[in-house]
């Protein structure tokens, strides 16, 4: 691997791990020899907030091993940990009434930090605290916590969190490859995310006739893509999911099991039909509060939006308030 560019090493090692969780990806990878094409496939298979940053890192803007590439490694790491934090918090929220869901002082402290201006260390703390609780819940969770190695995740993230917290400005003597490797191992440990489909449920129509069970026509946008113009399709399902929400699903056509990531992760496109003034289109993640108002940061320009400017802001405020009340019981 001495003559290989870090991108090639990164793509090959992560792709090998993802093939364990996604057969379609494994098939496509076996048919592809060009590592750049493999990189494109890799950026599409991860959920949008992660895949978008992978695409940037392996793109032409960050080919040189320099400070700019390291900054993008930080950005990819932070967005990844932020997204994973919200996946775990959403799963915990769904299981909050179970006797095994004992909310620790560690989690409460991390939630206080989340309410402020969270940084990479907060996301690492939330992952640690939620995993410590969720791994004790015997059934009913969305993720299989027997395949998630929390110690390995913490070990991979630790050097990147430490360097970011030190606010280093002179990277001249830093071992870049050690951080490349840490990122690679982190994404490998999180490769189980590639088992799931990330979608926006734009709307649901009921199809009912007199002598048949009703069907529920879902309009879904697929959020595993390298394009901001997410493609969509219609699916008729025997059950309904949550409309105007971002979900992780096991299967597009069978909504028996899904994880609602709203209000932590939102797709503003799903609100366009009900807004007199159209919001900026994109996927945004909750990023704490400023002046007692929720802040949402983007996964593509613009970097953030003030959701209070739009009608759907009230819906998000109420959901966030309910979340914090449930977590403070």
Buried (B, 14 or more C-beta within 10 A) or exposed (E): EEEEEBBBBBBBBBBEBBBBBBEEBBEBBEEBEEBEBBBBBBBBBBBBBBBBBBBBBBBEEBEEEEBEBBEBBBBBBBBBBBBBBBBBBBBBBBBEEBEEBEBEEBBEEBBEBBBEEBBBBBBBBBBBBBBBBBBEBEEEBBBEBEEBEBEBBBBBBEBBBEBBEEEEEEBEEEEBEEBBBBBBBBBBBBBBBBBBBBBBBBEBEEEEEEEEEEBBBBBBBBBBBEEBEBEBEEBEBEEBBEBBBBBBBBEBEEBEEBBBBBBBBBBBBBBEEEEEEEBBBBBBBBBBBEEEEBBBBBBBEEEBBEBEEBEBBEBBBEBBEEBEEEBEE
